[in-house]
């Protein structure tokens, strides 16, 4: 019986080790995260793209979280089949089977028992919070998705804008590949389902908060909630005293609260107290907006910025206790998708070009050493 020389045996062992590592560790699936920047009804959602297992090659594993009622602040939530949802930007990651299974299990468990929906607080969170939870379940890490927060609120428009910082096909520091130009804008994420004419209600906190201060009727139309307007009157200040706004009988964790100062500065949000300094002596028309579980409330005010004279600069908006809205959020129910996404067991990843190059090189080395013995 002939034995291989130790150098040949070692080389063969190394070849097998490289092959084993490559087959076991190579990425073979993808997970994509989408941003729909449709104004007040913006949305974020997830797509799974398996290349092995019982759903290999499917493009329609597309899911998003929605409110199941008109109550956006702790009302029931629902996970819907988003294959017909429009989108503007996306970021995709190559993932291993283990990472894919983590995301699949997360989505399956929440389809069967969806968490409540909350526009501003996480948990239970909104569509972007849930999208982030899927990324975490896949082991992508907290920094995998670019910035998506506006005044501490997970927001699809802010996520969209963060993706715009990368070129089409660009790669983020976390390894995600960004698509900034939708190649099939008339179809959903699966590439074959036409964009639905009627989509379920989903919301971007940033645009909704800004809209509510300037066009409360538009915010009411988007949310389906009744609108009320309560003028707060006129106030006086100067360029050093500023003004203070307080929303009472409410909380930042229970409503979307925002203030438009009327001077062209940024709208502020997600608090019950605000302060602002006007830099020009003039008259400004501002507004406080509060969207809660039952209403869109608009509180317009006027501020006269003067040089000298009495100061009256404390603006208080009392928010009545809301009655949570009921109703439903139809759309994307038919045909229903299976409640469980199968995990992938024992799948063998495809070998990469780099892996094949390494193996060929090692085999050539093995042949050379064998002939030298």
Secondary structure, DSSP 8 states (H G I E B T S, - for coil): -----HHHHHHHHHHHHHHHHHHHH---EEEEEEEE--GGG-EEEEEEE-SSSTTTT---EEEEEEESSS--EEE-EEEEE-TT---SEEEEEEE-HHHHHHHHHHHHHHHHS---EESS-TTT--HHHHHHHHHHHTT--TTSS---EETTEE-HHHHHHHHTTS-TT-B-TTS-EEE-S-TTTTB-TTSSSB--SS------HHHHHHHHHH-HHHHHHHHT-EEEE----EEEE-TTT-EEEEEES--TTTSEEEEE-SSS---EES-SEEEE---S-SEEEEEEEEE-SSEEEEEEEEEEE-SSS--B-EEEEE-------------S-SS---S------S------HHHHHHHHHHHHHHHHHHHH-
